[in-house]
Amino acid sequence: MRKALGTCILCLHAFAPVVAAAQSPRALLPLDSANSANAGWLKKPVLARRMLDDMRTPATWRFSGTGHLTFPAESRRGGMKVLRIDMDMFTGTPAPNWSRLSTVNLSHPFANEDWSGYNRISMWIRPDFVGIPALPLQIVLHNDGVVKVPDIYGREGLHFVTLSNGWQQVVWEIDPLARDRVTSLEIGYWVNKMLAAPDDRVAFEIGDVELQRVEPDHHTGWNVASGKISFSNTGYQTGTSKTAVASDLHATEFQLVREGSIKPLLRKPIRQVTTRLGTFQQMDFSEVNTPGSYFIRAGTTSTRPFRIAADVWKETIVKALNFFYGQRCGFAVPGAHDVDHLDWFATHGSERVTMSGGWHDAGDLSQGVINTGEATYSMFALAERLRARREDPALVARILEEAKWGLAWVTRVRFDGGYRVAFGSHNLWTNNIVGDADDRTVEAKNNPNANYIAAAAEAIAYRVLKESDPALAAHSLKIAEEDWTYAIDGVENDATRHTPAFAATRMELASIGVTASIELYRATRNEKYAAKAVELARTIVESQQKKPVGKEFQLAGFFYTGPDRDTLFHQFHRGNDQAAIVALGQAIETFPRHPDWMQWYSTVALYSEYQKRSALMTAPYNVLPSYVYRDGDEREVPDTGKVLHGATRAAYRAQVRAGMPMGDGWYLRAFPVWFARRGNFGPLLSQAKALSAAARLRGDSAGLDLAQRQAQWIVGRNPFVQSTMYGEGYDFEQQYSVSSGDFVGSLPVGMQSLGDTDLPYWPNQNTYVYKEVWVHSTSRWLWLMEDLLGAAPAKRNVDVTLSATTDRNGDVTLRAMARGAGSHTVSLRVDNLSAATAATATKTIVLGASRPTMVEWKVRAISDRLPWTAVVITDNDASQRHDVVSVPQAR
């Protein structure tokens, strides 16, 4: 018997937090479509065209599925003939096919035609639907030449267009695709609603399908798009470096012009730079810090306006929160969807809890505590940092509103014993009626990684909310302590490693365990949490590559999956690279006098030095490379049987060797080694967060500046001169968001590489997973903003410049040049250096305003094959620190 909606909620939601239900609807941010890539595509001159089908010969189309194909006699749009599809809608029972969804497919065969003279497909489409947020149509090109389309991974040649009601021209540039022997053009659609409401309807009409030739968008390689200047569409933060890049300018000088002005504010020569990626033209205007809106002009080429401001990233935070708001589950989002998924359940034995709540995970409607918990944590961390600066209380309130929505789900969807849903797949709008065919369930599992993530989010929520919402804070802390206990109990249980996509390595698990433990220690001051954090931190320290590798390009500081240092730490989809650095940074700040402090500090410092050196490989963009690889690791890839994501050893080896050779069989790749599942914003933004967190910890302005460049890459300072945040900047493309439709502020899974190469590849075809929207990417953006926007460098009571020299005998002289006033102590802490005794490591100095005072220490490397780190601390305050790191040359 089908239960009424209200009865279902009463029996399953008795303990749902009031705070989430009390939130009021708000309007979604509007899209400025004039700045979109699609607006630009439609303005391109058509250089040649060929009609593929004018819909006057119905026999050319093959049709299958649960719907009806007709060719209306009446013309549309000034005489255009069309085909029409009316979908069968199923209200009582699912569709009678394998998917149980109403599905149609159209195919137009071609006799191995050569379309090489054209590079764009155009068609006119008019959707007509009620009961779903958007209509995503799939278009597939099939080519049977030497290069097959679709490719072996089923990605190249697939294009999804998310449509709204009314006539619209759809264009798809196919310039990167082989099209010498085209066999068919396919159009497909499925209604992602198994049981429709009585008034639901879905139909669409298509007319004037034609081939066109246009000047194509830049889609492959490191060179900047022809005739364009690569710049940060959002702008540049005051006090940071500010550069733009081009490849084919004919000018020798550039001008920086304030918007609305005729006279340039700055004129400078364009500098030619040659790197391993090619020859580029660089425009540096770092000296300009006057807030305002500007554009760059070089000869006849100009950028569109961008800002220089201290709060330049603020609007991206607002937009990212808008994306999360649009992705809310169980909430009526105006203009998007009603309350949803009340008939989707997490189960554990005979118990069940509705999954409705939190945020939909991606372009589908999935959900899980891994991404929801991490997003919740990042929001609370950002709000706390902004609040500490007493800036923009309205923005802080908005961040906390969204964070509470995530927290409500994290604290509710759980079972005794540590059973949670790390990830639950879903891609249907259900009817919210319990007991019929579209109900879904997902079994909860005991996963220590999920419990650690939940505990960290709940514990930071306690700290941030304890003054403003003490009841919610206390509730959150109670559950955090339970989740932490479940995580500890589950770590040694093999049965907890149940979800391959989210299975944490030993180093990752220790890292998130440190964060959860420290958050709970900060909340409770219970020493058991401190002891566990210190214990787990040793796993992180022991998992780092300390000794430099490579011969031509030497690197040290990257991580392995565990202390055995057998398997290099690599990710290709989700990114968790920040976990180790954030965790150790929290330990450094929380336990400044612990005996392991210097090991933690040197691990963080060495990793951030690794990041800064490796970024030289991608100059002049300086986007962080993905990972270090080595010959022979392809043995980890199964080469027979069912292989995850289509991986093969041959493809693994080819991709590794397409990276930059470091020597001795080591390689550095700009993009991860990957197969069907591509898109690197998860790893990139996680690495950027690691870099920014380390830079804040170290007072490293160069590190923070490099972190800024990672954000700039995402919003336009890339070879394609395109912002990849939807609705931000210029030339943003529609993304793969087939269930909810498009929301301003979304970030996709990320940029990919071409085939087995290490070249950036960003075609305008829209398909999973690299152009799929994802809360993971967007939450990592918000977490990065905690460091880029939300904090000022620590105030120094003494200005110290620390330097080191090494003589031929290997003796090291450390010199601290101090400026200030009054009497102070200066202490030295070291790693891999034979430090002075405790009695001589700390010195007292008396500073005068007129001249600096120098303090020296004579030390020596304990192992001359390993890096060493020295930290000078003034007045016994570990926050008043300066460091120097030395990495030896590999032998």
N, C-alpha and C positions, 0 to 999 in steps of 0.2 A: 504494500500500500504506500502511495506517495505521501510524504509528510509535508504539511504546509511549511512555508519558509519561516514564519515566526516561531513555530514549535521547534524547528530544527535549531534555530539560534539559541533559544532558551536552554535547550539541553546540552549544547556544546560550547556555549560562550559565557557561562555563568561568571567566569573569572576574568573576562576580557578587561584590560585597563580602561578606565573611564576617559583618560586623557586622549586616547586615539579617537574614540567615538565622538568626542566633543569638538574635534577640529572642524572648522567651517570650510566649505568649498571656496575656491578662488578661481579666477579666470586664468587660463593658460596664456603664456606670453605669445603675442602674435608674431608671425614670420614676416620679415621684410624680403619678400620673394624677388624684388628687383635686384638684390645682390646675389641671388643664387646662380649656380652654374647653369641651371636649366634656362633661366632668362637669357643668359649669354648664348647658349646653344641655339635658341630659337631665332636669334638675331644674325646668325652666321649667314653670309651669302652662299647660296647653293650654286656650285660651279657646274654641276651636271646632274641629271636625274633620269630615272627609268622607272616607269610604273610596273610594279610587280603584280598587283591585282587591284582592279577597279571595281570588283565585286559584281561584275556583269556576267560572270560565268560560274555559277554555283558549283559545278562539278569539280572545280579545281581544289576544293577543300574536302578533307576527310575529317569526319566528326565521330567522337565517341564520348560516352559519359551519361550522367544523370541530368539531362537538360534537353533543350530543343533548339536546333539550328534553323533559322529562317533567313530569307533574303527579301526584306520588305520591298514592295513595289514603289512605295513613296520615296522620293529622294530626300537627302539631308544636306544641310549646309550648301546651298547654291548648286544643287544638282548632283551631289555626291551619293553614290549607291553604297549600301552597307550590308554586312551580314549582322545578324542579331542572335545572341544567345540568351535564352531564358532558363535560369537554373531551376531544377526541381527542388523544392523546399520540403523537408521532412520534419513533421511536428510531433508525431507519436512514436515512430520507430526510426532507427537510423537508416541511412541509404543502403541499398542492397549491394554493396561492393566490399572489397577487402578493407578499405579505409573507413567505411561506415560514414563517409562524408559525401556530400553532393560534389561531384567532380566532373569537369569536362576537359576535353582536349581537342584542339584544332590543328591540323597538319596540312601544309601546302607543299607538295613534292616539287622538286626541280631536278632536271636530268643532268646532274654533275655540272652545273653552270659555273662559269668563271665570273665572280663578282669583284675581281681585284681592282677594277677601275672605279669602284665606289667604296666609300668607307662609312656610310651612315644608312640606317634603316629608319624610315619615318612612317607613321600611321596616325590616323585620327581615331580616338576612342571616346565613347560616351557611356560611362557607367550609370546605372540607375539602381540604387539599392537602399534598403531600409532594414535596420536591425543589426548591422555590423559597423564598426568605426571607419573602415576603409576597405577598398577592394584592391588587393595586390595581384596583378597579372604577371604571369611568367612567360617570357619570350625566349625561345631557344633556337640557336643557329646550329645546323648540322653540316659539317664539311668532311668529305671522305678522301682528301688528298693525302700527301705524305704526312702532313701534320693534321691530326684528327681533332675535330671540334664536335662536341665537348671533349675536354682533355681527359686524361686517365683519372683525374681526381673529381671529375664532374663539376667543375667550377667555370672554366673558360667556356664562353659561349652561352652562359645562362644570365639572363637579365630580368630583374623584378622591378615592376613599376607600381608604386602605391598610388592609387587613383582616388579622386574625390568625384562627387556627382557633377555631371555636366560635360560638355565637349572639351577635349584637350588634345593638343598635338604631342605625341610621344616620339622622341628621337633617341636613337642609340648609336653611338659611334663605335664601329666594329673595326677600326683601324688596326688594333693589335692582333686580330684574329685571322687565321688562315681561312681563305674563302675562294680557293681556286677550283674546287669541285663541290659546290654546294648541292646537297641532296634534299634538304627540306628546311622550312621555317615553321616552327611549332609554337602554338600559343595555348597555355593551360591555366586553369584556375580551379581551386577548391574552396568551398565555403567552410571556414574554420568554426563552424557552429553545427554540432551534430543534430540537435533538436531545436528547430526554429520556433519562434513565436508565431501565432496565427497571422499577424500582419506583416511579417518579414517578407522581403522579396529581393532578389538579386538578378540583374540582367546587365548586359553590355552590348554595345554596337561598335563595329570596326569598319572603317572605310579608308580608301586611298592609301594602300600599302605600297610604298615605293622605295627604291634605292636612290641615294643621293651621294654626291661627292662634295665635301667641304674641307676647309683647312682644319686638320685634326688637332685636338688638344694634345699637349705633351703628356706621355703616359709611361715612358721608360727611361731610366738613366739618371745620373747625377747632374747633368747639365741643366741649367735653368731654362724654362720654357722660352722659346724664341720670342724676342721682342718684349720681354717682360723683366721686371725687377722683383726678385724674391725678398719679401719683407714680412715682418710680423704684422698681420692684418689688425690684430687687437691693439698693438702698439708696444711701447718700451717703457719699462719702469725707470723713474728718475734714479740717478746714481749708478746705473748699470751701463755696460757696453751696449752700443747701438750700431748695428751694421746691417746692410742690405747687400744682396749678391745678384750678379747677372752674368750672362755668358756671351752675348753678342751685341753689346751696345757699341755704337759708332762714336760716342762722345768720349772726351778725355776728362771732362769735369762734370760733377753733379752739383745740384743745388737742393738745399732743404728749404722749403717754402711753407710759411704758416698759412693755413687755409683761410681764404678771404683776402690774402695779401698778394701784391704783385711783386714786391721786392723780396729777393731771397734773404733768409736769415743767415744762411751759411753757404759758402762756395768752397769746394775742395776738389783736388784731383781725384780721379778714379784710380785706385791702385790695382794693378794686375797681380794676381797671386796664382802660383802653380803648385798644386798638391798632387797626391797620388790619384785623386779623382779627376784631374784635368786642370785646365786653365780657366780662371774666373776673374771677374771684375768686382772688386769690393769697394763699397762706399761706407765710410766710417764717420758717424756724427755723434760719437760718444760724449763729446763735450757739451752737447745741448741738453740742458736739464730744465728749461723753462716749460712749465706745463702748457699744453695746448694741443691743437689738432694740426697736423702737418702732412705734406706729401713730398716725395722725392721726384726731381726732374733731372733727366740726363739726356740732352739733345731733344729729340722728339718723343722720348719715352717718359712716361710719368706713372707713379703709383697712384692708387686711390688713397684717401685720407686715413691716417692712423693717429693715435694719441701718444703723447708723452706725459706721464703722470705718475704720482706715487701710488695711486690706487688703480693702475691700469688694468689689473686682473679682476677687479671687483665685479664687473658686469658678467664675466664668465662664470663666477660663482653663482650669481643670481640665475643665470641660464641653466647651469648644471642642476640646480635645485628644481628648476621648472621641469627638467627632464624626469627627475625622480618623482616629482608630484604627478606628472602624467602617467608614470609607470605604477602608481599606487594600485594595489590590489585590495578589493573589499571596500572601495571608496568610490563614490560617484564623482568623477572628474568631469566638470562641465565641458561639453564639446568633444569628449573622448569616449567615455563609457560610464555605465551605471555601476552600482555595487555588484561585485562579481565573485565567482568561485566559492560561493557558500556551500557548494556540494562537492568540494574537493577536500579530501581528508588525509591527514597523517595518521598512521595506525601503528599500534604496538600491542600485540596480542589482541585482546578483546576491546581495548581502548581506542578511541579515535578523537581527533581534534581537527576542526576545520583549518585548512591551509590559508584561507582567505585573510589577507592582510599583508603588510610589508610592501615590497616592490616586485613587480614582474622582472624577471632576470635579464631578458634580452629582447631580440626581435620576436621571439616566441613569448609564452606566458608562464615560463617556468619560475621556480622559486626555491630558495634554500638558505640555510643559515650561514653558509660560507660567505656568499656575496652580500647578503642582507646584514650580517653581523659586521663585516669589514666596512661596509658603507656607513653603518650606524656609528662605528668607532671613529671613522674619519670625520664625520660631521661634528661629533662632540669634541674631538681634538681641535678642529678648526674654530668652533665657537669659543672654546676655552681660551685659545690664543688671542682671538680678536677681542674678547671681553677683557682680557688682562691688559690690553692697550687702551681700554675705554674708548673704543672707536665704533662708530656706526651701530648703535644698539638695535636699530631696526633690522639690519642684516643679521646680527647675532640672534635676534628673536626668530627670524625666518629659518635660520639654520637649525635652531633648537626645535622648532616646530616639526621639521622634516625628520630630524634625528629621533624625536619621540615616537613618530609613526613607525620607524624601523624598530625601535626598542620594544614597542608594544608587541610586535610579532616575535621578536627574539625571546622575550620572557614568557610568551604564551605557548608557542608551538614546541612542546617538549614533553618528555615523559620521565618518570622516576627511573633512576639507574643510568642516566646519561644518554638516553635515546632521543635523537633528534633527526631531522631531515637535513642532511648536508646539501643535497640537491635533489629536487623533484622535477622531472620533465613534464611539460604541459604545453599544448599549443591550440587549445580550444576555448572559445567562449561557451560556458555552460549556462543552463537555464535556472540555476540556483534552487532547483527542486530535488530534494533528497529521495532516492529510491528508484530513479529511472535510468535509462541507458547511458546518459552522458556523465554520470557520477565517475569520479576518479579517486584512486587511493594511492598513497606512496608509503612504503614501510619505513619506519624510523629505525636507525641503526645507532650503535654505540661507537661514536667516532671521536677520539680525543682531540683531534684538530678542530672539529666543529665545536666541542665543548670549551676548548681554550679560547677560540674566537668569541664565542658567546660570553664567556666570563670577562674577557677584556672589555667588550662593549658595555656590559652591564656595570662593571666596576668604574669605568670612566664616567658613565652616566651618573653614578652615585656622587662622584666628586663635583661634577658640573651642576647637578640639580639639587644638591642637599640644602642650599639656602632658599631657592625659589620654589621647589616642589619636594619637601622633605618626605612625604608619604611615598611618592613614586621612587625617590632615591633609595629609601630604606628597602622597599620591595625589590628593587633592582639589585641592591647589594646582597640581599639574602639569596637570591637566585644565582648571583655570580659566585658566591662561595660554594654553593652546591655544584655548579657546573665545573668549577676548578677541581673539586674533589673527584668528580666523575672522570675528568680528563686524566688526572694522576692515576686513578685506578685502571684506566683503559689503555695506558701507553704500552704496557707489556703484553697486551692481549692481541694476538694476531687477528682475531675475529673482528677487531675494530677497523682494520684496513679494508673497507668494503667498497670504496668508490674510486676506481682508478683515476678518474678525471680530477679528483681532489685529494688524492692520497699524498700526504706530506712526507717529504724525506726527513731523515732524522735531524738534520740541521734546521730545516724549516720548523719542525715540530718543537724543537728546543727553543727556537726564536720566539714563536708565538706564545710558548709557555712562559718564557721570561717576561714578556709584556703583560700577560694575564696575571702573573705572580706579583709583579711590581705594582700594577694598578691596584691589586687587592691589598698589598702592603701599604701603599699610600692611603688607602681608604680606612684600613683597620689598625695599622702598626703591629700586626701580628707577625712575630718573627718567623713563623713557619713559611710564610710567603717569601720572605727575604732569603731564607735558606734555600728554598727551591729555585729561586731566580739565580742565585750564585751557582748552584749545582748545574743548572741547565746552560748557563753562560759558558761554562767550560767546554761544552759540546761545540758551541759556535767557534770559540777561539781555536780549538783543535781541528776544525774543518777548513781552515784557511790555508791557501798555498802561500807560504812565507818566502820560500826561495824563488828567485826569478827564473823564468823559463823563456825559451827562445834565444836566438843568437843575433839575428838582425834587428828584431824589435822585442825588447825584453819587458816582461810584465810579471808582477807578483801582486798578491792581495785578493785574487778571486777565490771562490769557494768551491768545495766539494759537497757531496750530499751528506757526508758524515765524517767523523774523526778518522776513519780508516783511510780517507783520501784516495779512494779507489775510483770513484765515479764523479766526473765533473758535474757541477750543478748547472743544469740547463733547463730553461722553460721555453715554450713556443706559443702559448695561448694565454692562460692566466699568468700573472707575474707576482712573485712573492719575494723579489730580490731585496726589498726594503726591510724584510722582517728581521734579519740578523743585525743590521745597523741600527734600526730603531730600538731594538731590544737592548743592545749594548749601550747605546746612548742613554737610555733610561736608567740602566744600571750605573753608568758613570755619574749621572746627576743625582741619583738617589743614595748611593753608597760611596761618597767621595773618599772615605778613609779605609776602604776595604783593601786587604792585601793584593787582591786580583785586579785592582783598579787600573794599574798600568798595562796589564795584558789586554783588558777590554779596550782601553784607549788606543793602544797601538794597533789593534785589529781594525778599529774604525778608521784610524788615520791611514793605514796602509790600503784599505779598500778604496777610500776616496782618492788617494794618490793614483791608484790603479785606474779609476774612472777618468781622472783628468788626463793621464797619459794616453789611455786608449782612445779618447775622443780626438786626439790629434789625427787619427786614422781617417776621420771623416771631414776634415777641414775642407772648405771654409764654413760648413754648416755646424760642425762639431756636435752632431747628434751622437748620443752614446751608442757605441757598438753593442751588439747583443752579448756575445760570449766568446771566450777562448775555447778552441777545439783542438783535437790532436788526432793524428793518423792512428788508425786501429780501433777507434771507439765505435766504428760501424758494427763491430762484432756484437754490440748490445742490441742491435736491431734484428728481430727474427726475420729470416729470409724465406721462410716457407709457411704455408698455411694461412690462416686468417690474420692479417697484419693490421694493427690499429692505424687508421688514417692513410692507408695505402703506402706505408713506409717500406723501403727496400734498402739493402746495404749499398747497392750501387749508387742510388740517389743520395744517400747519406754521405758517402765518400765524395761524390762529385760536388755536393754543396760545401763540404768542409774545404776542399781544395780550391773552390772559387773564392774563398776568403783571402785575406791578406796573409801571405806567408810570414811567420815570425822567425822561422829557422828551427832546426832540430825536430821537424815534424809537428810543430805547433802552428795554429792558424787563428786569426781574429776575424770574425764575421760581423758585418754591419747588421745583418738580419739573422734570426735564428735558423738553424736547420729544421725544416718542417716539410710537410707533405700536403695532404688535403686541407688540413686546418691551419690557416695562415692569418696573420694580422698581429703586429707586434706592439700595440699600445699598452697592453698589459705588462709585458716585461719592461718596455721603455719607461713608462710612467712610474713603475715600481723602482726601477734603477734611479730615475730622477729624484724620487722621494728619498732614497738612500743617500744620494749625493747631497740633497738640500739639508737633510737632517744632520749629516756629518759636518757639512759646512757651518751650520748654525752652532753645532757643538764646538767646533774648532775655531770659530771666528774667522773663517776662511772666505774672504770676499771673492777670490777666484773661483772657488767651488760653487758659491751661490750664483755667480755670474753664469757659470756653465749650466746650472740648473735652469736659469732663465731661458737659455737657448733651447732647452728641451721643450718648454712650453711654447716658445716661438715657432719651433718646427711644426707643432701640431696645428697652429693657427696661421700658417702661410709661409713662414720662412723655410721653404722646402723647394725642391726642384720644380714642382707643379704649380707653385705660387697659389696655393689653394688652402683655405681653412678647412679643416676636417671636423670642426665642431658645427653641428647643424644650427643655422641661424646666427652664427658669429662670423664677423669679417666678411670675406668675399668668396664667391665661386664655390660655396659649400654645396655638396651634392645630396640628393635624396639618399637615404640609407636603407638597409634591409630591416624594415620594421613592419613585418607583414601582418601582425595581429593588431597592434595598437595604432598604427599610423605614425606620422612624424611629429616629434616634439622638439621645440627649440632647446638647445643645450645638450643634445645627445652627442656622445662620441662613439665611433665604431670600434670594432675589435682592433682595427689598425692597418697601417700601410703594410704591404707585402713586398716580396722580391719576385723577380721574373724567373719562373722555372727553377733550374738548379743554379742560377747565377746569384750574385750578391748585389744585384742592381735594384734600386727602388722601382716599383711597378704599381701604378695607380690608374688603371683604365676606368672609363666612366661607366662600365657595366656595373650593375648593382646586384650583388649576390652574397650569400653566406660564405664563410663566416667573416671574412675580413671587412666587409662593409656593414655587418650586422651591429645594430645598437647594443650596448652592453652597460649594465650598471657597474661592472667591475672597472672598466676604463674610466668612467665618469667619477666613480668614487676615488680612484687613485688621483685624478685631477684635483679633486677637492682636498685631498690629503696633502698633495704637493703645495697647494695654495696656503696651507698652514705655515709653511716656511717662507714662501715668496712674498706673501702679502701680510701675514699676520704677526710678524715679530720684528723687533729692532735688535741689533747686536747688543750683547751684554755691555753694560757700562763698565769702564775700566777705571780703577782708582790709581793705577800706575800704567803708563804707556810703555810697553816693552817690545823691543825688536830683538828676536832671537835668531842667531846665526850659528853656523858650524863650519869648521875647516878641518881637514884631515891631512896629516903630513905623510911623507913617504913610509914612515915606520908604522902607520896605522893609528897613531895617536890622534885623538879627536879633541879639539878645543871648542867648547861651547861658550858663546859670548851673549850675554843678555844686556842690551843697552836700555837703561831705564830712564824715563823722564817723568817728572812730577814734583811733588813737594812733601816734605816731612819724612819721618822715619818709617821704614817698611822692612818686612822680611821677604826674601826671595828664596824659594825652595826648588830643588831639582828632583824630578822623578824620571826614571829611565826604563827602557826595555831593550835587552840585548846590548847594554853598555855596562862596563864595570864602573858603577857609580862611586862617587865619593861616599865616605861613611856618613851616617846620619848626622854626625856632629858637624861635618863640613858641607853637607848637601844644602843646608839652610844658612843663608847669610843675611846679615842686617845691613841695610844701606840707608843713608840720609840724603834725600834729594833736595836740590835747590832749583828754583825756577830758572836760573841762568844757564845751567849746563847739565847734560845728561851724565849718568854714572854707569860704568860698565862693570859687570860681574862675570868672572870666568870660572869654568870648571874644566879640568883635564880628565878625560875618560878614554876608554878604549873599547872597541867592539868585542864582545865575548866570542861571537862567531862572525867572521868576516864574509861569510856566504849568505847571511841573513840580514834583512833590514833592521835598522834600529830606530827608536823613537825617543826623543827627549821632550819633557814637558816642564816648563817653569811656571810656578804658582806663586803668586804674591799674597802676603798676609794670611797664609794658611787657609785661603778661600779657594777651593778647587774650581769655582766658576771664573776666577781671575787667572786664566791660564793662557799660555802661548806654547806652540809646539814646533818642532822641526823633525822631519822624517828623512832618512837616507836609505835608498835602496841600492845595494851593490850590483855591479855588473855580473851577469852570469858567466861562468867559466866553461 
